[in-house]
């Protein structure tokens, strides 16, 4: 790396397969060496996504879990070792440790909000912590307008402080993927994501059961991903009579290969930030059905780039998939419109360039003001986290 490059230390909870982690690794791969040198600190554990990073990107595991003070010490040490100009914290769990750790090092701080872990409003303690952290942060970003607006509404941080930079999709990986279309009278519905409660897989399986009743073609379903719910979901398949319909294939690093098998991708999450699975499916031209939660409506424009349904309504989802399959050219039209939309707004080249521009802009703004605010806020933040300053 050249002496004049910007050195960025990313702080994340882990690098297990997930939207945040895959988006981060894509941005690192696209910008590493292009005037930027990256390193990654995992507060809890590494994961499969670490294997996708360039070999000269250091990945350090602190294994400190939710201990912010231990995390701060790890941030401080690696920021010094990496000579980091910028510490970039990703989502909620990484922000306090990154803010506390980089104070004595002099690095600028950036925070990216991916999404929310609850529909409930922030507690008073967490709102105060967010306000203090925001003062100590040079730049705030969010992956969707919905996430940015909710954050500012609940924390009273001025909206103009939060820049929206979407998740990236490497459209080149999907350029040669063509939707399979119905083959041999068979419909294939794919679901891709971690097997966790937030994705509402029981509703997804129920939608498959209902779909079999209302379409004349044979229905097959592919569940791509792993997680703590896998055993329960496999048992649920038996109870719903879907054991011969649904195939659990586990985590698949080659998403493009999965999408070549799919007629439709269905995502029925209860909460989302800006889901990578939708960006990738749309980049491949595969039509999508998704719940209108989080930043999903910013990607899936109902009736234009896909179809939206209400969360917790598997009957709506089944009818939406059936509509795609039975309405002439609708599936093809939505698939191609989705591909154009994602290519123009969320391409990896575009998103990586936005982050590089952000890093350069933060480097041009002197850290003095932020440092004064950080030193003033640090003790209060520690007190709030300890339950003393609510």
N, C-alpha and C positions, 0 to 999 in steps of 0.2 A: 504494500500500500504506500502511496506517496505521502510525504510528510505533511502536505496540506490538506489531507482528506479529513472529513468529519467523522469522529469516532463515536459510535452510538452503542450504549449498553441497554438492551431490552430486558425488562423484568416481567416475568410471567409466573403463574402458579405452576404450570407444568407444560410439557409438549406432547401430551397424549392426543390422539386423533380427535379433532373438533374444529369447528369453524374458525374460532379465534386463532388457534395454533396453526392451522393450514394457511390462513390468510397471512399471518406474520411470516411464516417460512417462505411463502411466495414472494413477498415484498423484499425480504432479505436476499433471496436468490437473484431477484431482478436488479437490485441496486448495489449489491456488494461489489466493491472495486470501482464503482462508477463515482468516485469522489466520496464514498462513504465506506467505512469499515465497521462491521457489526460484531457484537458479542451478545450472548444470551445467558441470563441468570434465571434458573428455575427455583422458585422458593420451596416447592414440595418435591417434585420428581421430574425426571426427563420423560421420554416417551418416544413412540414410533416416528413422530414428526421430526425429531432431531436428526434422523438418518437422511432426511431430504435436504439438509443444509450443506453449503460448501464446506469442504474439509478444513479450510483455514478460519472458519467461524467458531470461536471458542464457545462451548456450552458447559456451564458450571451448575451443579446441583447443590443448593444450600441445605436441603432436607430439614428445613426449620418449620414447615407447616404454617400454622397461623400465628406464630410468634413474631410480631412485628419488629421487636428489638433485635432478635437474632437475624431476621431478614435484613434489617437496616445495616447491621455489621457486615453481612455478606455483600450488600450493595456497595458499601463504602470500600471494602477491600477490592472487589472486582473493578469498580470504577477507577480506583487508583492503578490497578494492574493494567487495565485496558487504556488508561489515560483518556477516559471518556469525556468528551465535550458535552454530551447529552445523555441523560438517563430517560428512557422511554418506558413508562409503566403501562401495562395492558390490563384493563378492567379493574374491578373493585379490589380484589385480594392483593394486588401488587402495589397499589398506590401508596398506602401509609409507609411501608418499608422503603420504597423508592424515595419518597419525600424526605424521610428521616435520614436515610443513609447518604444521600448525595449532598446534604447541607454542608458538611465539613470538607467536601471535596471540591466544591465550586462548580459542579456540572449544572447545566440547565436541565429542567425537568419538563417532560411532555407526558400527558396522560391521555389514553384512548379508551373511550367507553364503548364496549361491544353490545351490552344489553343488560337487562334487569333480571335478577333472580327471584323476584316476587312481584305480584300485582299490588301488594300493599304499599301505602306511602312510606317513605323513609321515616325512621324514628327520629326523635329530636336529637338524640346523641349523634346519629349518623349524618343528619343535616348539618350540624355544627362542624363535625369532622370534615365534611365535603367543602364547606365554606373556607375553613382554615387551609385545607389542602389546596384549594383553588388559588388562594393568595400566594402560595409557595410554588405555583406551577407556571412555567413560562407560556405554555400553550396547551389548550384543551381541545380534543377532537372526539367525535362520535361517528359511528359507522352509518347512522341513519338520522334523518331529520326528526323522526319520532323520539329517538333516544335523547337527542340534544335538547329538544323542547321539554320533554318530561324532566330531565335533569335540571334545567334552568328554572322550570316552574316550581320544583320542590326545594331547590337549594337557594333560590334568589340570586344565582350567579347570572350576570347579564348575558343575554342570548348571543350578543355579538362576540363574546369571548370564545364560543365553541364553534370550531370549524368542522363541517361534515366532510369526511373522506370515506367513501364506501369500501366495502371489502372487494378484493380483486379476483378476477378469474382469468386464467391464462387461455385466452380464446384460441390460441394456436393449437392447443392440445385437443380441441374439440372441432376443429375446422373440417376434418374428414369424417366426422360422425354424422351419419344420416339416420333420421328416425326410421325404424324398421317397418312401420306400417303393419297392418294386420296380416299375419302369415298363418295359413292353414286354419283360418277361422278362430285364432287364439289371441286373446288380449293379455298383455303382460304389464302389470302395474308394479312400479318400483318404489320402495321407501328407503331412504338413505339417511343415516344419522345415528347418534349414540342411543343405545337402548336404555333411556332414562325416563322418569315420570314426565318431565317437561315436554317431551315429544308426543305424549298421549298415544302411545302405540295400541292400547286397548281400543280406542276409537278408530284407529287405522284398520285394525283387524275386523272390527264390526262393519266398517265401510266395505271391506272386501266381501264379507259375508252377504251384505245387502246387494252389492253389485252383481254377485252371481245370480241373484234372483231376477234382476231387471234387464239383463242383457242376454242375447241369444248365443253369443260366442262363449267358448271356454275361457275361464279366467285363471290366470296364474299370477302369483305375487312373489316378489323378491324383496327380502329385508336385508339391507346391507348395513352392517355395523355391529358393534358389540357393546356390552354394558351390563349393569347389575340386574336388569329386568329380563335378560334372555331366557332364563329357565322358566320364569312365570309366563312369559309370552308363548313359549313353546307349549306349555300346558294349556294355555288359553286356546291355542289353535286346535288342540284335540277336543276341548269342550265345545268349540264353535263348529266343529266338523270341517276344519280347514287344514288338517294335517297333510292332505294330498295336494293342497292348493298353494300353500305358503312355503317358500324355501328360505331358510336362514343361512346366509353365506358368510357371515362375519365381516370383519373389517377388510375392505378392499382398497389398496392404494391406487389402483388403476380405475378411477371412476369412469373414465371414457369407455372402457371396456364393458362396464355394467350398463351404461346408457345405450349401447348398441343393441341391447336386448329388450329395451323398454319401449312400450307405446305411450305410457303416461308416467310421470313422477308425481306422487302424492305426498304432501307434507301437512300434517294436522296438529302441529305444535300448539301448546297453550300460550307460550311466550317465545319470542325470537328477537334477535337483533337484526342482522341482515344475513340470512342463511346462505351459506356457500352452496348447499345442495341445489337450491333454486337457480343460483347464478350459473352453475355448471350445467344443469339440465337445459336451461334456456340457451346457453352458449352452444349446446349440441343440437338445438332445434327440437328438443323433446317437449311437448306440451305439458303444462303443470297445473295441478289443482292444489291450493294451499289455503290455510286459515288466514284471516285478515287480522293478524296480530303484529305488534312491533313494527319493524321496518318493511315487512312483507309487501304492503300495498305500494311501496315506492319502487318495487321491482315488478310485482305482478299487478298490472293494471287490468282490472276485471273486464273480461270480454275483449281485451286488446292484446295483451301479452300472456294471458292465462286466465284461469277462473278462480275466484275467491269464494270461500265458504266461512260460516261462523265456527269458532272453536267449540268443541264438544258436540258437534252435530254430524255424526257419521252418515246419517241419511242424506244430508245435503251433499256431502262429499261423494257418495255413491252416485247420486243423480248427476253431479257435475261430470264425473268420469264417463258415465253413460252418455251424457250430452256430447262430449268430445268424440266418442266412438260412433255416434249415430247421426252426426250432422254434416254429412258430406265432407267439405274441405275445411271445416272449422279447426280440427286438430292441426292440420298442416299450416293454416293461416296463422293461428296463434303461436305455433312453434317457430315459424320464420320471423314473426314480429318480435317474439321474445329474444331470438338470436340477435336481431338488429339492435334492440334496446340494450342488451347487456354489452354488446361489442362497443357501442358508442359511449356508454356511461361507466362501465365497470371493468374495462380491460386492464390486465396487469400492467401494461406499459403506462397507461394513464394514471392508475392509482400509485404505482411506485414513483412516478414523476411528481405527484402531489406531495408525497412524503419527503422526497429529497428537497423539494422547494420549501417545505415547512422547516426541515432541518437547517437549511441555509438562512431562512428568515429568522429563526430563533437565534442562530449564531450571530446575526448582524445586530440584534437587540442586546444591549449590554445587560449583564446579569445583576448589576448592582441593586436595582429596585427589588427584583425578585429575592435576592439574598437577604436584604433588610427585612422583607416581609416574612421570609422563611424563618429567620432567626427569631423574629417576634412571635411567630405562630407555633414554633416547635414545642415549647413547653406547654402551651395550651392544648395542642393536639395530643401530647402524651397524657395530659391530665384527663382529657375527654375520653381517651381510649381506656384509661384506668377507672373510669366512672366517677371521677372527682370534679370534672368541670362542666357536666351537662348543663 
